[in-house]
Amino acid sequence: MKTLPEIIAHRGATYLAPENTLTAFQNAIVLGADGVEMDVQQTKDQGLIIHHDYLIDLGTEISAKIYDLTLGELEDIDLTKWNGVDFTTEKMPTLAEALAFCSGLEGCTVHNYETDTDGGVYDFAAAQDIAILTYNREGIVCERDGDEWARKECVTTKLEMYHVDDLASYVDYPICKMLITVDPARRDAVCEAGKAQFEGRIDLYPSSPFFIEAVPLGVAKDVSLGALLDRMGLTRENLMACGDGLNDRSMIEFAGVGVAMQNAEDAVKQVADYVTAADNNHDGVAEAVEKFILRED
């Protein structure tokens, strides 16, 4: 008997109600979704509210930034029109309200990871004469904001880059990762040097020809998927994982069916059970879904 994948509603049932609202979440569950995905932003007074990004414009009559408003001010905002329907009584939920809603659903997990920012990573980047960057509420922050390889992250994320004089002093808030950017010819050597220096403290792995990610120890895609499978009562044999980056390698090797895109590096393809004919930008994932999930046995 074929095991069907869980359906997670991205920001709720967004064609029926404003995204990231309790109504959208409730509609998603009524329609048969197994869970909902939501986004959390921090307010001016350190409150936590559900909204996709820091700009307020979608479904409202105002344009502002979440971190410039208090939690109370945001709770007073009426959402207006959504797909032609009047939602003037719909509000942005707080994280507490969203979690209260989720408490009635099977399985609700919140993860919060903080990266060690004691200066070691910054010193390592300086010693290697390479750029390192991270993120704030507005975009990317970096000392070497003109660096050729650091600028690649602007293309990838479509975020602006902001110069800071001293990144170690600037970052006084929790971050999810640091991104080391480097000439592809030096990437592997720099990554190995970093792994040796930060062994047991920080995980480093390449995620593109010119990026090395520095993340909290134990944060990896295979680990996260393993935890999800345990919660669902499934095994790796029930999992198909698709990817093209070196940071996808662990989950592709872990999955019962590991799929590498045609554009993946050789190290990723070597651990895959299947390599697609199409690349990541030309429906490679769709090819894998049709072959391994939608096929008739």
N, C-alpha and C positions, 0 to 999 in steps of 0.2 A: 504493500500500500504506500502510495506516494505521500511524504510528509510535506505539507504546505508551509511556506514561510510565513512568519508573522507580518501583519500589516501595521505599520506605524504611520500615523497621519502627521505629515509635515506641517506644523503650525495649526493643526486641526483641520476641519472640513472647510477650507477657505473659499469654496465656491458658494457656501450657504451662509457664512457669517464672516465678520472681519477676522483676519488671521490673528493667532495668538490671544484669543479671547476665550472666556469660559464657554460661551455659546458655541464657538467653533470646535472646542474640545468635546463638548457634550454631543454635538451633532456627529462628530467622527465616531464616537463610541456607539451611538445609536445605529449608525450605518454599518457597524461590524468591525471597526478597527480594533486591533489588539492593544494599542497604546497611542500616545500622542508625543510629539516632539515640540519643544518650546524654547524660546530664547529669553535670557535674563539680562537686564541692564541695571547699572547702579545709578541712583539719583544723586542730586546735589547734596542731600542730607544723609547719604549712605544707605538709603532705602533700596529695596530690590523690587523691580517691576518687570512684567512680561512684555517684551517688545523686541522686534527683530534686530534693530540696530540703534545707534545713538541719535538718529534723526527722527523727528516726529513730523510726518507729512501725510503718510498713507492713511486714508480713511478719516482724516480730521480737517478742520478748517484753519489750522494753525501750522506754522513751520518753526520748529525750535529744536534744541538739542536736549536730550534727556538729562544729561549731567548738569545743565543750567537750571533745572527745575526741581522743586522738592517733591517728595512722594505725594503729599497732599495735593499739590497743584496738578500733578499728573492724574491722580484719581478723579479730579473734577472735570477732566476733559471728556466731552461726549464724542464718540465716533459718529460720523455723519452718514455718508452714503457708501454702500459696498455692493457692487454689482447691481446698482440701480435700486437697492432696498434701503429704506431708512432705518438706521441703527442708532438713533440719537440717545437711546437709553443704555447703550452698551459702553462699558468702561474698560480701561486697561487693568487687568488683574494684577495684584501684587503676587510675589512669589509665594507668600503664605497662603493666599487664596487658591493659587494654582495647585499647591501641594495638598491643600485640604480636599480639592476636587480629586486629585490623583489617589488620595488615601483610600478611596472606594474602589480603585482598580487593582488588579492583581499585579504586584511587583511595581514598586516605585523607588528608583535608586538615583541619588544625587552624588556626583563625583566632583571633588574640588582638589585640584593639584596645584602645588606651588613649586617653582623651580628655585634651587639654591642660587642666590644672587650675592654671595659673600665676596665677590670680586675675583675669584679664581678663574672663572670663564673669561672675564674681561682681560685679565692679565695674560691668559693663554693666547687670546686673539692678538693682543699687542705684541707679544713675543714672537708670534708667527707672522706679524705684519699683514694681517688680514682684517676684513671688516666683520663686525658682529652687530646684529640688530634685534629689536623686539618691537612690541606694539603698545600704543596707548589708545585712548578713546577715539582719537581722530585719525590714526593711521600708523605708519612705521616710524620708529625713532632709531637714529644711528649717528655715530660720531662721523663716520666717513660716508656722508650722504651722497657724495659724488662718485663713489666706488662703482666701477662697471658691473661687478657681480652683485653688489647689494641692490643696485637699481633693477635687477631682474625680478626682485620680489614685488616691485611696484607693478610690473607687467602681469605677474601671476595673480596678485590679489586685487589689482585696480585700486590700490590705496595710495594716498600721498605719502611722501617721505619727509620727515622733519628732522632738522639738524639739532643735536644736543652736544654740548661741549664735553660732558663727562657722563657717559651712559651709566656707569656704576653708581654715581651719586644721584642721577636723575630717577632711576628705577627704585621707588620706595613703595611699590604696590605689588600684589601677587601677579605673576605672569605664568602663562602656560608653557612657554618655551623660549629659548634663545636660538637665533638662526645665524650660523657662521657661514659667510659667503667667501668663496675662494675660486681661484683659477682652476678649471677642471684638471689641468695637468698636475696640480698639487693636492687635489681633494683627498685621495686615498692616504697619502702620507700624513697629511694634517689630521685626518680622522683617526688613524692609528695612534698618532702622538697624543691626541686628546683622550682616547680610550685608556691609554696607559696612565695618563696623569690623573684622570678622574674616576678610575676604577673603584667601584663600590659607593660612589657618591652621585654621579650623573651618568645617564646613558647618552651616547652619541651615535648617530647613524646618518649616512648620506640619504638625501631624499631627492636629489637631482644631480646632474653632472657638476653643479656649482654650489650646492647647498649641503650643509651638515647641520642637523637638528640636535640641539642639546635639551634634553627633557628630564623630568624627574625619574629617578631610578625605578625601573620596573614598568614604566609606561610604554607599551608597545601594542600594536594592533592584534597580535596573536593572543596576548594576555587578556585584552578587553573582550575579544570574541570568545575566548574560553570561559570567561566569567558570565557572559551572556548565555552561552550554551548551557552552563550549569543551572542558571536560573530557569531556563526553559525546559530543563530535563532532557536535553538532547546531547549528542556527541559530535565530534568533529566530522564524522561520516555524514551528518546531516547538513554540512556547511559547504557552500561554494564561495570562494573569495576571488575577486578579480582586482588586478592592479597593474601598474606600469612603473612605479618608482621603487627604489631600493628600500624605502621604508615600508613597502608592501610585501617585501620578501618573506618576512616571518609569518605573516598570515597566510600567504599563498602556500608556503611549505606546511603550515599547520592544518589547513583545510582538507576535508575529504576530497574535494575537487579544487585544486588550485589552478587559476587561469591567469596567464600573463598576456598582456596586450602585445601586439606586434611591435610596437615602439619601445617596449621595455628593454632595459639593459640585459646583457647576456647573463649576469648573475641572477637576475629574477627569472629569466626563462629556464635556467638550469634546474630550478626547484619546482617548476610548474608541471602539472599533469597535462596541460593543454595550452598551446600558444595560438591566439586567434589569427586569422588571416587579415582582419581589419585592425587598424590602430585605435587608440583611445578616442580620437576625434572623428572617427568614421564608424561608429556603432559596433566597436569591438565587444562591449559588454552585452549588447543585444544579441550578438552572435553566440556568446556563451550561454545566455539565458535560453535562447531557442534550442541550443544543442543539448543542454544538460537538465533544464527544468521543464520546458514546454514539450519536450519530445514525447511521443507515444511509445511506451514500452510494450 
